[in-house]
């Protein structure tokens, strides 16, 4: 499964922030703002952060994100992406 950082209360609605340009901390200021009212999940997409050693492959990332969303286990999540 993708490595991810997590902020806020897991009982609140979840936002998954998908970084762009291989920069995991693209939304770092937003994490601080949103963690007060949301459960924030920031995955390290392949080719960046802790997952830097994994080859960037859009098909593999799609499968890994679906696995992560399933792991979160909520009927609805919000996804915000950059780039």
PyMOL commands that set and color helices and strands:
alter all, ss='L'
color gray80, all
select helices_A, chain A and resi 24-34+49-51+58-72
alter helices_A, ss='H'
color red, helices_A
select strands_A, chain A and resi 4-7+14-18+39-43+78-81
alter strands_A, ss='S'
color yellow, strands_A
deselect
rebuild
show_as cartoon
